[in-house]
Amino acid sequence: MKKKVLSFLLAATMVMGLATGCGSSSSTSEGSDSSDDAATTEAAAADDASDSSDDAAASSSADGELQVGIVLPTKDEPRWLQDQAKFEEILGDAGFTNQVLFSQGSSSTEKTNVETLISKGIKVLIICPHDDAAAAAAVQEARDAGVKVISYDRLITGTDAVDYYVTFDSKAVGAAQGQYLIDNAPEGSDIPLYLFAGAATDNNAFIFFEGAWSVLQPKIADGTFKIANSDEAEALKDKAELSREEIGKIIGQITTDWDFNVAKSKAEANLTAVGADMKGDVLVLAPNDGTARSIADVFASDKDVSSYVVTGQDSEKASVQYIIDGKQSMTVFKDTRTLAADSVAMAVDILDGKEPATDSTYDNGNIEVPAKQTDINVVTKDNVKEVLIDSGYYEASEFTGLE
């Protein structure tokens, strides 16, 4: 019966909105059991997730154990609350016991979360690591306990204790951002280009930048664009393909740590450090929506910046409004409904003793991890309604000025 229900849900998920659903078989907390009450998230508050409901959830399966454990990096970014909601909805409604824990940017909390879920008897762990290398120790514990590990959205590196990887095409995300800047650049040469990246602890940050560099580099090399805020990148402008070490040096200068406050401070420092020749009409590679909004606000407030084109990703609600208002130029839409559904499909196959479907592999430094990729879409003011509203991802009433 579970498989029939799940098949229906996986199909329906593609057209459903982001309504938060939490069945009686799911629960949410930030860390281990002792902190469940304090860590109840905004997305789960209406469902009264608490220690007592955790116990009920853990005992509602046939064998009295938790079946699927999910560990996400933080509850402080809207994107991860959206992912949480879909996991709880799909797994809970299909009758599979599950629990979502948040690591809150701490590798030690992440490891404790994994240990907590192992102690509750999980068979499958779905984990999006805070630090892709540090998470290797946590998933090794899961492997030693006989738990199958699905690396979610971010690849865990430096270990063979990862069974599968579910991801968006991260290189394509960066390439889409870079191509948008090219397609929307002003006329002329030496156009100021500001580069920003995600966290150096996140493997995806490297892949995003690699994708962006692959399309931006020819324009940098021929003098169309001039890098404004990274001498490491400027020194490598004639090199089409960068090593991970070279990308790491660049990211060391331009990282935002996925933190909008860090992004704001770095953007302010960058604009203070340059002269008028590096202002005017500018291009900005911002790694995600949270940082894009902060960076956009800084550039908009500088009287010497005539105009800016700024990228983003995740299609966060606040950034969609920024796009409608002309404050952010684009976002890369990564449909978390599809990613969560793909992860659940993998988990169910594992629970049913089947081999999950994959379509690619990713090298994590130790092994080639079997992976399932999900497509991405570029969202601009011109197609917000078509991509995000008509698909049911958001409601039109959630925005103002939408045409």
C-alpha positions as CSV (number, residue, x, y, z in Angstrom):
1,M,0.0,0.0,0.0
2,K,2.8,2.4,0.8
3,K,4.3,2.1,-2.7
4,K,0.9,2.9,-4.3
5,V,0.4,5.9,-2.1
6,L,3.9,7.1,-2.7
7,S,3.6,6.8,-6.5
8,F,0.6,9.1,-6.4
9,L,2.4,11.6,-4.1
10,L,5.5,11.7,-6.2
11,A,3.5,12.5,-9.3
12,A,1.3,15.1,-7.4
13,T,4.4,16.7,-5.9
14,M,5.4,18.1,-9.3
15,V,2.3,20.4,-9.4
16,M,1.7,21.1,-5.8
17,G,2.5,24.3,-4.0
18,L,4.7,24.6,-1.0
19,A,2.0,24.2,1.6
20,T,3.6,22.8,4.7
21,G,2.4,19.4,5.5
22,C,3.4,17.3,8.5
23,G,1.7,14.0,9.2
24,S,1.6,12.2,12.5
25,S,4.6,10.2,11.4
26,S,7.0,13.2,11.1
27,S,8.7,15.5,13.5
28,T,11.2,18.3,13.5
29,S,13.9,19.6,15.7
30,E,17.2,21.6,15.5
31,G,19.4,19.2,17.4
32,S,19.0,16.0,19.4
33,D,16.0,15.0,21.5
34,S,16.9,17.2,24.4
35,S,16.5,20.4,22.3
36,D,13.4,19.4,20.3
37,D,11.0,21.9,22.0
38,A,13.4,24.8,21.7
39,A,14.2,24.1,18.1
40,T,10.7,23.9,16.7
41,T,10.9,25.6,13.3
42,E,8.6,28.2,11.7
43,A,7.5,25.6,9.2
44,A,6.6,23.0,11.8
45,A,5.2,25.3,14.5
46,A,1.6,24.9,13.4
47,D,2.0,21.1,13.8
48,D,3.1,21.4,17.5
49,A,6.3,19.4,17.0
50,S,7.6,18.5,20.4
51,D,9.4,15.8,22.3
52,S,6.1,13.9,22.9
53,S,5.3,14.0,19.2
54,D,8.8,12.7,18.5
55,D,8.2,9.7,20.7
56,A,4.8,9.1,19.0
57,A,6.3,9.4,15.6
58,A,9.1,7.0,16.4
59,S,6.7,4.4,17.7
60,S,4.1,4.7,14.9
61,S,5.9,2.4,12.4
62,A,5.4,-1.3,12.3
63,D,8.7,-2.1,14.1
64,G,8.6,0.8,16.5
65,E,11.6,2.5,14.9
66,L,12.2,5.6,12.8
67,Q,12.6,4.7,9.1
68,V,14.1,7.9,7.5
69,G,16.2,10.6,9.1
70,I,16.8,13.9,7.4
71,V,19.6,16.4,8.4
72,L,19.5,19.9,6.9
73,P,22.1,22.6,7.4
74,T,20.1,25.4,8.9
75,K,16.5,26.6,9.6
76,D,17.6,30.3,9.1
77,E,17.3,30.2,5.3
78,P,13.8,29.9,3.7
79,R,15.1,27.4,1.2
80,W,15.7,24.7,3.8
81,L,12.3,25.2,5.4
82,Q,10.8,24.6,2.0
83,D,12.8,21.4,1.7
84,Q,11.7,20.3,5.2
85,A,8.1,20.9,4.4
86,K,8.2,18.7,1.3
87,F,10.1,15.9,3.1
88,E,7.5,15.8,5.9
89,E,4.6,16.0,3.5
90,I,5.7,13.3,1.1
91,L,7.1,10.8,3.6
92,G,4.5,11.5,6.3
93,D,1.5,11.1,4.0
94,A,3.0,7.9,2.5
95,G,3.2,6.4,6.0
96,F,6.9,6.4,6.5
97,T,8.2,7.5,9.9
98,N,10.7,10.4,9.5
99,Q,12.3,13.2,11.4
100,V,14.0,16.4,10.2
101,L,16.9,17.8,12.2
102,F,18.8,21.1,11.6
103,S,22.5,21.4,12.2
104,Q,22.5,25.2,12.4
105,G,25.8,25.7,10.7
106,S,27.7,23.4,13.2
107,S,29.5,20.2,12.1
108,S,29.4,19.0,15.7
109,T,25.6,19.4,15.9
110,E,25.3,17.8,12.5
111,K,27.2,14.7,13.8
112,T,25.1,14.6,17.0
113,N,22.0,14.8,14.8
114,V,23.1,11.8,12.8
115,E,23.9,9.8,15.9
116,T,20.5,10.7,17.4
117,L,18.8,9.4,14.2
118,I,20.9,6.3,14.2
119,S,19.9,5.6,17.8
120,K,16.2,5.8,16.7
121,G,16.7,3.0,14.2
122,I,16.7,4.8,10.9
123,K,17.3,2.7,7.8
124,V,18.0,5.6,5.5
125,L,19.8,8.9,6.2
126,I,19.2,11.9,3.8
127,I,21.8,14.6,4.7
128,C,22.7,18.0,3.3
129,P,26.1,18.7,4.9
130,H,27.1,21.9,6.5
131,D,30.7,21.1,5.8
132,D,31.1,18.5,3.0
133,A,34.4,17.2,4.3
134,A,33.6,17.3,8.1
135,A,30.4,15.4,7.4
136,A,32.4,12.3,6.3
137,A,32.8,11.2,9.9
138,A,29.1,11.4,10.6
139,V,28.1,9.4,7.6
140,Q,30.8,6.8,8.4
141,E,29.0,6.2,11.7
142,A,25.8,5.7,9.7
143,R,27.5,3.3,7.3
144,D,28.9,1.3,10.3
145,A,25.3,1.1,11.7
146,G,24.0,-0.4,8.4
147,V,22.3,2.8,7.4
148,K,22.2,3.8,3.7
149,V,23.3,7.4,3.1
150,I,21.9,9.8,0.5
151,S,23.9,13.0,0.1
152,Y,21.3,15.7,-0.6
153,D,22.0,18.8,-2.7
154,R,25.6,19.1,-1.4
155,L,28.0,16.2,-2.0
156,I,29.8,14.8,1.0
157,T,33.5,14.5,0.1
158,G,36.5,12.4,1.2
159,T,34.6,9.2,2.1
160,D,33.2,6.0,0.6
161,A,30.4,6.0,3.1
162,V,28.0,7.8,0.7
163,D,25.7,5.5,-1.3
164,Y,23.8,8.0,-3.5
165,Y,23.7,11.7,-4.3
166,V,20.6,13.7,-5.3
167,T,21.4,17.1,-6.7
168,F,20.6,19.9,-9.1
169,D,23.2,20.3,-11.9
170,S,25.4,22.7,-9.9
171,K,27.7,23.5,-12.7
172,A,24.7,24.4,-14.9
173,V,23.6,26.8,-12.1
174,G,26.8,28.7,-12.2
175,A,26.9,28.7,-16.0
176,A,23.4,30.1,-16.1
177,Q,24.3,32.9,-13.8
178,G,27.4,33.7,-15.8
179,Q,25.6,33.6,-19.1
180,Y,22.9,35.9,-17.8
181,L,25.6,38.5,-16.9
182,I,27.0,38.2,-20.5
183,D,23.6,38.5,-22.1
184,N,22.6,41.5,-20.0
185,A,26.0,43.4,-19.9
186,P,26.2,47.0,-21.1
187,E,28.1,47.9,-24.2
188,G,31.9,48.5,-24.1
189,S,35.0,47.0,-22.5
190,D,36.5,46.9,-19.0
191,I,33.0,46.5,-17.6
192,P,33.4,46.1,-13.8
193,L,32.7,42.5,-12.7
194,Y,32.3,41.8,-9.0
195,L,32.6,38.1,-8.0
196,F,31.1,36.6,-4.9
197,A,30.9,32.9,-3.9
198,G,29.4,30.6,-1.3
199,A,31.2,29.0,1.6
200,A,34.6,27.4,1.2
201,T,33.3,24.5,3.3
202,D,30.6,23.7,0.6
203,N,31.6,21.6,-2.4
204,N,28.7,23.2,-4.3
205,A,30.3,26.6,-4.0
206,F,33.3,25.4,-6.0
207,I,31.0,23.8,-8.6
208,F,28.9,26.9,-8.9
209,F,32.0,29.1,-9.4
210,E,33.5,26.6,-11.9
211,G,30.3,26.8,-14.0
212,A,30.2,30.6,-13.9
213,W,33.9,30.9,-14.7
214,S,33.5,28.5,-17.7
215,V,31.3,31.1,-19.5
216,L,32.7,34.4,-18.0
217,Q,36.4,33.7,-18.5
218,P,36.5,34.4,-22.2
219,K,34.9,37.8,-21.6
220,I,37.4,38.5,-18.9
221,A,40.3,37.4,-21.0
222,D,39.4,39.5,-24.0
223,G,38.9,42.6,-21.8
224,T,35.2,42.9,-22.1
225,F,34.9,42.4,-18.3
226,K,37.4,43.5,-15.7
227,I,37.4,41.8,-12.3
228,A,37.0,44.4,-9.6
229,N,37.4,42.6,-6.3
230,S,39.8,39.6,-6.6
231,D,43.4,39.8,-7.6
232,E,43.5,35.9,-7.4
233,A,40.9,35.8,-10.1
234,E,42.5,38.5,-12.1
235,A,45.8,36.6,-12.1
236,L,44.1,33.6,-13.6
237,K,42.0,35.5,-16.2
238,D,43.7,33.8,-19.1
239,K,43.1,30.3,-17.8
240,A,39.9,28.6,-19.0
241,E,39.9,25.7,-16.6
242,L,40.9,26.2,-13.0
243,S,42.0,23.5,-10.5
244,R,40.2,23.1,-7.2
245,E,43.1,24.7,-5.5
246,E,42.9,27.7,-7.7
247,I,39.2,28.1,-7.3
248,G,39.8,27.8,-3.5
249,K,42.2,30.7,-3.5
250,I,39.6,32.8,-5.4
251,I,36.8,31.8,-3.0
252,G,39.0,32.7,-0.1
253,Q,38.8,36.3,-1.2
254,I,35.2,36.4,-2.4
255,T,33.3,34.0,0.0
256,T,30.1,35.1,1.6
257,D,29.9,32.0,3.8
258,W,26.3,31.9,2.5
259,D,25.6,34.7,5.1
260,F,23.8,37.8,4.0
261,N,25.6,39.9,6.7
262,V,29.0,38.7,5.4
263,A,27.9,39.5,1.9
264,K,26.8,43.0,2.9
265,S,30.1,43.7,4.6
266,K,32.2,42.4,1.8
267,A,30.2,44.3,-0.8
268,E,30.6,47.5,1.2
269,A,34.4,46.9,1.6
270,N,34.7,46.2,-2.1
271,L,33.0,49.4,-3.2
272,T,35.0,51.4,-0.7
273,A,38.3,50.0,-2.0
274,V,37.8,50.8,-5.7
275,G,37.8,54.0,-7.7
276,A,35.1,55.5,-9.9
277,D,36.4,53.5,-12.9
278,M,35.2,50.3,-11.2
279,K,31.7,51.7,-10.6
280,G,29.2,53.1,-13.1
281,D,27.4,50.2,-14.9
282,V,28.5,47.0,-13.1
283,L,27.9,43.2,-13.2
284,V,27.7,41.2,-10.0
285,L,28.0,37.4,-9.7
286,A,26.1,36.7,-6.4
287,P,25.9,33.0,-5.4
288,N,22.4,32.8,-4.0
289,D,19.3,34.8,-3.3
290,G,20.0,35.7,0.4
291,T,23.4,37.2,-0.5
292,A,22.1,38.7,-3.7
293,R,19.6,40.9,-1.9
294,S,22.2,42.1,0.6
295,I,24.7,42.8,-2.2
296,A,22.0,44.5,-4.3
297,D,21.1,46.8,-1.5
298,V,24.7,47.9,-1.1
299,F,25.2,48.6,-4.8
300,A,21.9,50.4,-5.0
301,S,22.9,52.7,-2.2
302,D,26.2,53.8,-3.8
303,K,25.7,57.0,-5.7
304,D,28.5,56.2,-8.1
305,V,26.9,52.9,-9.3
306,S,24.7,53.9,-12.2
307,S,23.2,50.4,-12.7
308,Y,23.9,46.8,-11.7
309,V,23.0,43.3,-12.9
310,V,23.0,40.8,-10.1
311,T,22.4,37.0,-10.1
312,G,21.0,34.7,-7.5
313,Q,19.6,31.2,-7.0
314,D,16.9,29.4,-5.0
315,S,13.9,31.5,-6.0
316,E,13.3,32.6,-2.4
317,K,10.1,34.5,-2.0
318,A,11.9,37.7,-0.9
319,S,14.1,37.6,-4.0
320,V,11.1,37.0,-6.3
321,Q,9.7,40.2,-5.0
322,Y,13.0,41.9,-5.5
323,I,13.0,40.7,-9.1
324,I,9.4,42.0,-9.6
325,D,10.6,45.3,-8.2
326,G,13.7,45.5,-10.3
327,K,16.1,45.2,-7.4
328,Q,17.5,41.7,-8.4
329,S,18.0,40.7,-12.0
330,M,17.5,36.9,-11.9
331,T,17.4,33.8,-9.8
332,V,18.0,30.2,-10.7
333,F,14.9,28.2,-9.9
334,K,15.7,24.8,-8.3
335,D,12.4,23.1,-7.7
336,T,12.8,21.6,-4.2
337,R,9.6,19.6,-4.7
338,T,11.4,17.6,-7.4
339,L,14.6,17.2,-5.4
340,A,12.8,16.1,-2.3
341,A,10.6,13.7,-4.4
342,D,13.7,12.2,-6.0
343,S,15.3,11.7,-2.6
344,V,12.2,10.1,-1.2
345,A,11.9,7.8,-4.2
346,M,15.5,6.7,-3.6
347,A,14.8,6.1,0.1
348,V,11.7,4.0,-0.7
349,D,13.6,1.9,-3.2
350,I,16.2,1.3,-0.5
351,L,13.6,0.4,2.1
352,D,12.0,-2.0,-0.5
353,G,15.3,-3.6,-1.2
354,K,15.5,-2.2,-4.7
355,E,18.3,-0.4,-6.5
356,P,17.5,3.3,-6.9
357,A,17.5,4.9,-10.3
358,T,20.5,7.2,-11.1
359,D,21.6,9.1,-14.2
360,S,25.1,10.3,-13.5
361,T,28.0,10.0,-11.1
362,Y,30.0,12.6,-9.0
363,D,33.6,12.2,-7.9
364,N,33.8,13.0,-4.1
365,G,37.5,12.4,-3.9
366,N,37.2,8.8,-2.8
367,I,34.6,7.2,-5.0
368,E,32.3,8.0,-8.0
369,V,29.0,8.4,-6.2
370,P,25.8,7.3,-8.2
371,A,23.7,10.4,-8.6
372,K,20.3,11.7,-9.8
373,Q,20.3,15.2,-11.2
374,T,17.4,17.6,-11.4
375,D,17.0,20.3,-14.0
376,I,17.2,24.1,-13.3
377,N,15.4,27.1,-14.8
378,V,16.3,30.8,-15.0
379,V,13.7,33.1,-13.6
380,T,13.5,36.8,-14.5
381,K,10.8,39.5,-14.3
382,D,9.5,38.3,-17.7
383,N,8.7,34.7,-16.7
384,V,8.1,34.8,-12.9
385,K,4.4,34.0,-13.4
386,E,5.0,31.2,-15.9
387,V,7.7,29.4,-13.9
388,L,6.8,30.1,-10.3
389,I,3.1,30.9,-10.2
390,D,1.5,28.8,-12.9
391,S,3.5,25.8,-11.7
392,G,2.0,26.2,-8.2
393,Y,5.3,26.8,-6.5
394,Y,4.0,30.1,-5.1
395,E,0.6,31.9,-5.0
396,A,0.2,35.1,-6.9
397,S,-1.2,36.7,-3.8
398,E,2.1,36.4,-2.1
399,F,3.6,39.2,-4.2
400,T,2.8,42.7,-5.1
401,G,3.2,44.3,-8.6
402,L,3.0,40.9,-10.4
403,E,1.8,41.3,-14.0
